[in-house]
Amino acid sequence: MSNPVPAHMRDAERVSFDRAELGVILSVYGRMVAAGEWRDYAMSFLREVAVFSIFRRAAEHPIYRIEKRPRLRNAQGAYAVIGMDGRVLKRGHDLRTVLRVLERKLIRPVD
């Protein structure tokens, strides 16, 4: 019989967003919800990646995914915003800079 892995050790194997990162993400998310653009989100914490998925409606596929991949931090950057079609819209080392690609959606010309 194998020994089960304690919960605190299983969680150490997963990538997650820390409190500061979530604060930055939720700040952008809150502004987009207030603008009526987004309605729901989901978070996944896996072995190699943490994902914050953004939905226009709850029953759809995510329109954007914000990913954190610590293994890429020394190369392309740990953070990426990925569009619905799977294209990387922005990748980098600084989360705030990467999320600016989403904030551009809030800037619209006024008639």
Order of alpha helices (4+ residues) and beta strands (2+ residues): alpha-alpha-beta-beta-beta-beta-beta-alpha
